[in-house]
């Protein structure tokens, strides 16, 4: 993702400078803090008959600055690195794409055991309104703009043809680097296609070598060049609470609910059905990031 000359480092430096300017001008009304912890997230959206989404674990860390209007009421801005993801499992009858010697895709019916765990790293800038009714407890709510910086997915699939199960079956590794992988690639970490040999299987009367590893856009063609599986911007609603062990140290829990479809419908393929044109059916649905955080933090 190109963002002109803006880099994560320049964003961090700008925020640090802004926080320093604010604090130095009226330090008695402000507090700074840090927090870190674990995330438990998944994807909420329509699923196919044999498809399920489950929770994936990640982590987060960052710093914040809070403006106190009274001892009980404040507004907090954060700079946060966090991982949001999910586990996708498809188990049952469906379709899978195999490329023949002419690089044309054949869509074969069969049984799939498909497992993919996605971990998407975001830079998040939550703004939350806090209320502290008693000394030890604080509750808050707000909104969080999230900028996708490093989306990846890893997994594997076992496919057995329903038409020719004794001669057409194989296992593949899924190595998805959603910002680096190229159309038709068999796995990439540099943005170029890498070779990946695998088992030889019978597809009709032809013997085809199936790649042992495939990238995120293995089934896409040149018309999909530049399309990416996940949108670069996400927006979520935030609600949470913090319990103060003492004046500075606290433990907290937060729930986030996505407000924007996080997947790109143009490359969100269905494993359970084919389009009328014979290719993969696209899932034109709304998939939302949802999840919780558990944190420990300090304020100064």
C-alpha positions in Angstrom: 0.0 0.0 0.0 1.4 3.3 -1.1 0.7 6.4 1.1 2.9 8.9 -0.7 5.7 9.9 1.7 3.7 9.0 4.9 5.3 6.2 6.8 4.4 4.6 10.2 7.6 6.1 11.5 6.6 9.7 10.5 3.2 9.1 12.0 4.7 8.1 15.3 7.1 11.0 15.4 4.3 13.5 14.6 2.1 12.1 17.4 4.9 12.2 19.9 5.6 15.8 19.0 1.9 16.7 19.3 1.6 15.0 22.7 4.7 16.7 23.9 3.4 20.1 22.8 0.0 19.5 24.5 1.5 18.3 27.7 4.1 21.1 28.0 1.3 23.7 27.6 -1.0 22.4 30.3 0.4 19.4 32.0 -1.9 19.5 35.0 -4.9 18.5 32.8 -3.3 15.7 30.9 -2.0 12.2 31.6 0.0 9.9 29.3 -0.1 6.1 29.5 0.9 2.8 27.9 -0.9 -0.5 27.6 -0.4 -3.9 26.1 -2.3 -7.2 26.0 -4.0 -9.9 24.0 -6.7 -9.8 21.3 -9.4 -12.3 20.6 -11.0 -11.6 17.2 -13.1 -13.2 14.5 -15.0 -12.3 11.4 -18.8 -11.7 11.5 -20.7 -12.3 8.3 -22.7 -14.7 6.2 -21.2 -18.2 5.9 -21.7 -21.1 3.4 -23.2 -24.4 4.5 -19.8 -26.0 5.2 -18.0 -22.9 6.4 -17.3 -21.6 9.9 -15.4 -18.7 11.4 -13.7 -19.0 14.7 -11.6 -16.9 17.1 -8.0 -16.1 16.4 -5.6 -14.7 19.0 -3.2 -11.8 18.6 -1.7 -9.0 20.6 -1.6 -5.2 20.9 0.5 -2.4 22.4 0.7 1.3 22.3 0.6 4.6 24.1 -2.1 7.2 24.8 -2.7 10.7 26.0 -5.8 11.7 28.0 -7.3 15.2 28.6 -9.1 15.5 32.0 -12.0 17.9 32.2 -12.8 16.8 35.8 -11.5 14.1 38.0 -14.2 11.8 36.6 -14.5 12.8 32.9 -11.8 12.6 30.2 -11.1 12.1 26.5 -8.3 9.7 25.4 -6.5 9.4 22.1 -4.3 6.3 21.4 -1.7 5.2 19.0 -2.0 1.4 18.9 -0.6 -1.6 17.0 -3.0 -4.5 17.0 -3.6 -7.8 15.3 -7.1 -8.7 14.2 -7.8 -12.0 12.6 -10.0 -15.1 12.4 -9.9 -18.8 11.5 -11.8 -20.0 8.5 -12.7 -23.7 8.2 -14.5 -25.2 5.2 -15.2 -28.9 5.6 -17.4 -30.8 3.1 -18.5 -30.8 -0.5 -17.4 -28.0 -2.7 -15.2 -27.0 -5.7 -11.5 -26.5 -6.1 -9.4 -25.0 -8.9 -6.6 -26.9 -10.6 -4.5 -25.4 -13.4 -3.8 -27.6 -16.4 -0.8 -27.6 -18.7 -2.1 -24.5 -20.5 -2.6 -22.6 -17.2 -6.4 -22.8 -17.5 -8.3 -23.4 -14.4 -10.5 -26.6 -14.1 -13.1 -26.4 -11.4 -13.3 -29.9 -9.8 -16.1 -31.0 -7.5 -14.9 -32.8 -4.4 -14.5 -32.9 -0.6 -12.4 -30.2 1.0 -10.8 -29.9 4.4 -9.8 -26.2 4.2 -8.2 -24.4 7.2 -7.0 -20.8 7.0 -5.9 -18.5 9.8 -5.7 -14.8 9.0 -3.8 -12.3 11.0 -4.1 -8.7 9.9 -1.9 -6.1 11.6 -3.4 -2.6 12.0 -2.3 0.8 13.2 -5.3 2.1 15.2 -6.1 5.6 16.4 -8.9 5.1 18.9 -10.6 8.2 20.5 -12.7 7.3 23.6 -14.7 9.2 26.2 -14.1 8.1 29.8 -16.1 8.3 32.9 -14.7 7.3 36.3 -17.7 7.0 38.8 -15.5 5.7 41.6 -11.8 5.7 42.2 -11.1 2.1 41.1 -13.4 1.8 38.0 -13.5 3.6 34.7 -15.9 3.0 31.8 -15.5 4.3 28.3 -16.8 4.3 24.7 -15.7 5.7 21.4 -14.6 5.0 17.9 -11.4 3.6 16.3 -10.1 4.3 12.8 -7.8 1.4 11.8 -5.2 1.3 9.0 -4.2 -2.1 7.6 -0.4 -2.5 7.3 0.5 -6.2 7.2 -2.2 -8.8 6.3 -1.2 -12.4 6.2 -2.8 -15.8 6.2 -1.5 -19.4 6.7 -3.2 -22.8 6.4 -3.6 -25.9 4.4 -6.2 -27.8 2.4 -6.8 -31.4 1.7 -8.8 -32.0 -1.5 -10.3 -35.3 -2.8 -12.2 -35.4 -6.1 -15.7 -36.8 -5.9 -15.5 -38.0 -9.5 -12.1 -39.7 -9.3 -11.1 -40.0 -5.6 -8.5 -42.7 -6.2 -6.4 -40.7 -8.7 -7.2 -37.0 -7.9 -6.4 -36.0 -4.3 -3.7 -33.8 -2.8 -2.7 -31.5 0.0 -1.7 -27.9 -0.4 -0.2 -25.3 1.9 -1.8 -21.8 2.0 0.9 -19.1 2.3 -0.9 -15.8 1.8 0.8 -12.4 1.9 -2.0 -10.2 0.8 0.1 -7.1 0.1 2.9 -8.9 -1.6 1.4 -11.9 -3.5 0.9 -11.6 -7.2 -2.0 -12.8 -9.5 -1.5 -16.5 -10.2 1.4 -16.8 -7.8 2.3 -19.9 -5.9 3.5 -18.0 -2.8 5.6 -14.8 -2.6 7.5 -12.8 -0.1 9.1 -10.3 -2.5 6.2 -9.5 -4.9 7.3 -11.9 -7.6 6.1 -15.4 -8.4 8.2 -18.2 -7.0 8.3 -21.8 -8.2 6.5 -24.4 -6.0 6.4 -28.0 -7.3 4.1 -30.5 -5.7 2.3 -33.8 -6.3 1.3 -35.1 -9.8 -2.4 -36.0 -10.1 -4.7 -37.2 -12.8 -7.2 -34.7 -14.1 -9.2 -36.6 -16.8 -6.5 -38.2 -19.0 -3.9 -35.5 -18.2 -1.2 -35.7 -15.5 -0.9 -32.3 -13.8 1.6 -31.1 -11.3 -0.2 -29.3 -8.5 1.8 -26.6 -6.6 2.6 -27.6 -3.0 2.0 -24.0 -1.9 -0.3 -21.3 -3.3 -0.5 -17.6 -2.7 -3.5 -15.4 -1.9 -4.4 -14.7 -5.6 -3.5 -18.0 -7.2 -6.9 -18.3 -9.0 -7.2 -14.7 -10.1 -6.2 -13.5 -13.6 -4.7 -10.3 -15.0 -8.1 -8.5 -14.9 -7.8 -8.7 -11.1 -4.3 -7.2 -10.9 -4.1 -4.7 -8.1 -7.2 -6.1 -6.2 -6.4 -6.9 -2.6 -8.4 -9.3 -0.3 -8.8 -6.8 2.5 -9.6 -3.1 2.5 -6.8 -0.8 3.8 -9.2 1.1 6.1 -11.5 -0.2 8.9 -13.7 1.6 11.4 -14.9 0.1 14.6 -17.0 1.1 17.6 -15.3 0.6 21.0 -16.7 0.0 24.5 -14.7 -1.0 27.6 -13.8 -0.8 31.3 -10.6 -0.4 33.4 -10.1 -1.4 37.0 -7.3 0.5 38.8 -5.2 -1.6 41.2 -3.6 1.6 42.4 -3.4 5.2 41.1 -1.3 4.3 38.0 -1.7 0.6 37.3 -4.8 -0.9 35.8 -6.2 -3.9 34.0 -8.9 -3.5 31.3 -11.2 -5.2 28.9 -12.5 -3.8 25.6 -15.0 -4.9 23.0 -14.8 -3.7 19.3 -17.4 -4.0 16.6 -16.5 -3.3 13.0 -18.7 -0.8 11.1 -17.2 -1.4 7.6 -17.0 -4.4 5.4 -13.4 -5.5 5.7 -13.2 -7.9 2.7 -13.0 -7.1 -1.0 -15.9 -8.7 -2.7 -14.0 -8.8 -6.0 -11.7 -11.5 -4.7 -13.8 -13.1 -2.0 -14.4 -16.5 -3.6 -16.9 -19.2 -2.6 -15.6 -22.8 -2.2 -19.1 -24.2 -2.1 -20.6 -23.0 -5.5 -19.7 -22.0 -9.0 -20.9 -19.0 -11.0 -23.1 -19.5 -14.0 -20.1 -18.7 -16.2 -18.3 -21.8 -14.8 -15.8 -19.9 -12.5 -15.8 -19.4 -8.8 -18.8 -17.6 -7.3 -17.9 -14.3 -5.5 -19.2 -13.7 -2.0 -20.9 -10.3 -2.2 -21.5 -9.9 1.5 -20.5 -7.8 4.5 -17.8 -9.2 6.7 -17.0 -7.3 9.9 -14.1 -7.5 12.4 -15.4 -8.1 15.9 -13.5 -9.0 19.1 -12.2 -8.3 22.5 -9.0 -7.1 24.2 -7.6 -7.7 27.6 -4.9 -5.3 28.7 -2.6 -4.1 31.4 -1.6 -0.5 31.5 0.0 2.4 33.3 -0.9 6.1 33.4 1.5 8.8 34.5 
